[in-house]
Amino acid sequence: MTDLPDPNRPSQSELFGATQPLIVFDGVCVFCSGFVQLIVKLDREKRFRFATAQSPFGEALFRKHGLATDSYETNLAIIDGAAFTKLDSFIAVMAALGWPWRAARLLLVLPRPLRDWLYDRVAKNRYALFGRKDSCEIPSAELRQRLIG
């Protein structure tokens, strides 16, 4: 079945402008999808847009930023034109939400190698710890309006 374009839904280029934060995440990872659901709830201004790493748009962004497209062991956040990965992605997303979430910036006191090591431990074990879906789930209506790709 082919999805026809919805004339009431903005195009990808309209949904993703340089000033709109974007999170590209592993759509089959329960933990990653849960993080996205959290951001949907916390982002009262509805600034963030989302794309699954498995979508053509998400894969293209992963390739553009030199990330592997076979394992998706990181998420990618693009905020104010800057790309963030690993724990820095989480910190940047939370900071963009404003107070009190901005307090996540305290994690920046940890040296980058330690931040990356901690992130990698969770990322490599995320399916075993939190589960994996057979496919990307059908998003809620609110998320569907903010999903690109």
C-alpha positions as CSV (number, residue, x, y, z in Angstrom):
1,M,0.0,0.0,0.0
2,T,1.4,3.4,-0.9
3,D,0.7,6.4,1.2
4,L,-0.6,9.3,-0.7
5,P,0.6,12.8,0.3
6,D,-1.7,14.4,2.8
7,P,-2.5,17.9,1.4
8,N,-3.0,19.2,5.0
9,R,0.4,17.9,6.2
10,P,3.4,20.1,5.7
11,S,6.2,18.7,3.4
12,Q,9.5,17.5,4.8
13,S,11.2,20.8,3.9
14,E,8.5,22.7,5.6
15,L,8.7,20.5,8.7
16,F,12.5,20.7,9.0
17,G,13.9,24.2,8.8
18,A,17.4,25.2,10.0
19,T,15.9,26.7,13.1
20,Q,13.9,23.7,14.2
21,P,15.6,21.1,16.4
22,L,15.5,17.6,15.0
23,I,16.1,14.2,16.7
24,V,16.9,11.2,14.6
25,F,16.4,8.0,16.6
26,D,16.4,4.2,16.4
27,G,12.7,3.5,15.7
28,V,12.8,-0.1,16.8
29,C,14.5,0.6,20.1
30,V,12.1,0.7,23.0
31,F,14.4,3.0,25.0
32,C,15.0,5.4,22.1
33,S,11.2,5.6,21.3
34,G,10.5,6.2,25.0
35,F,12.9,9.1,25.0
36,V,11.1,10.6,22.0
37,Q,7.8,10.2,23.7
38,L,9.2,12.1,26.7
39,I,10.4,14.9,24.5
40,V,7.0,15.1,22.8
41,K,5.4,15.6,26.3
42,L,8.1,18.1,27.5
43,D,8.3,20.2,24.4
44,R,5.3,22.4,25.0
45,E,6.3,24.8,22.2
46,K,6.3,21.8,19.7
47,R,9.7,22.9,18.3
48,F,11.3,19.5,18.0
49,R,10.8,17.4,14.9
50,F,11.7,13.7,14.7
51,A,12.8,11.1,12.2
52,T,13.6,7.4,12.6
53,A,17.1,6.4,11.7
54,Q,15.6,3.7,9.5
55,S,13.7,6.2,7.3
56,P,15.4,7.4,4.1
57,F,15.7,10.9,5.6
58,G,17.2,9.6,8.8
59,E,19.7,7.4,7.0
60,A,20.7,10.3,4.8
61,L,21.3,12.5,7.9
62,F,23.3,9.7,9.6
63,R,25.5,9.3,6.4
64,K,25.9,13.1,6.1
65,H,27.2,13.3,9.7
66,G,29.5,10.2,9.3
67,L,27.4,7.8,11.4
68,A,26.9,4.1,10.8
69,T,23.6,3.2,9.1
70,D,23.7,-0.5,10.0
71,S,23.5,-0.4,13.8
72,Y,22.1,3.0,14.9
73,E,24.0,2.9,18.2
74,T,23.6,6.7,18.7
75,N,20.9,9.2,18.2
76,L,21.5,12.4,16.3
77,A,20.2,15.8,17.4
78,I,20.5,18.8,15.2
79,I,19.9,22.0,17.1
80,D,20.6,25.5,15.7
81,G,22.5,23.9,12.8
82,A,24.9,22.0,15.1
83,A,24.9,18.2,15.2
84,F,25.2,16.3,18.5
85,T,25.6,12.5,19.1
86,K,25.8,10.2,22.1
87,L,25.4,11.8,25.5
88,D,26.0,15.2,24.1
89,S,22.8,14.7,22.1
90,F,20.8,14.1,25.2
91,I,22.4,17.1,26.9
92,A,21.7,19.4,24.0
93,V,18.1,18.2,23.7
94,M,17.4,18.7,27.4
95,A,19.1,22.1,27.4
96,A,16.9,23.2,24.4
97,L,13.8,22.5,26.5
98,G,14.7,25.2,29.0
99,W,14.5,25.1,32.8
100,P,14.6,22.8,34.7
101,W,15.7,20.4,32.0
102,R,18.6,22.6,31.1
103,A,20.3,21.3,34.3
104,A,21.3,18.3,32.3
105,R,24.2,20.5,31.2
106,L,25.9,19.6,34.5
107,L,26.8,16.3,32.7
108,L,29.3,18.4,30.7
109,V,31.6,18.4,33.7
110,L,32.3,14.7,32.8
111,P,35.2,14.5,30.3
112,R,34.0,13.6,26.8
113,P,35.7,10.2,26.8
114,L,33.8,9.3,30.0
115,R,30.5,10.6,28.6
116,D,31.0,8.6,25.4
117,W,32.0,5.5,27.3
118,L,28.9,5.7,29.5
119,Y,26.7,6.3,26.5
120,D,28.2,3.4,24.5
121,R,27.6,1.0,27.4
122,V,23.9,1.7,27.3
123,A,23.7,1.9,23.5
124,K,25.4,-1.5,23.0
125,N,23.0,-3.2,25.5
126,R,19.8,-1.2,24.8
127,Y,17.9,-4.0,23.2
128,A,18.8,-6.5,26.0
129,L,18.0,-3.9,28.7
130,F,14.9,-2.3,27.3
131,G,13.7,-4.4,24.4
132,R,13.3,-4.1,20.6
133,K,10.3,-3.9,18.4
134,D,10.0,-5.9,15.2
135,S,9.3,-2.7,13.3
136,C,8.8,1.0,14.0
137,E,5.5,1.4,15.9
138,I,2.6,3.5,14.6
139,P,3.2,6.9,16.2
140,S,0.6,8.8,18.2
141,A,-1.3,11.6,16.3
142,E,0.8,14.2,18.0
143,L,4.1,12.6,17.1
144,R,2.9,11.9,13.5
145,Q,2.5,15.6,12.9
146,R,6.1,16.1,14.0
147,L,7.6,13.1,12.3
148,I,9.7,13.6,9.1
149,G,10.5,10.9,6.7
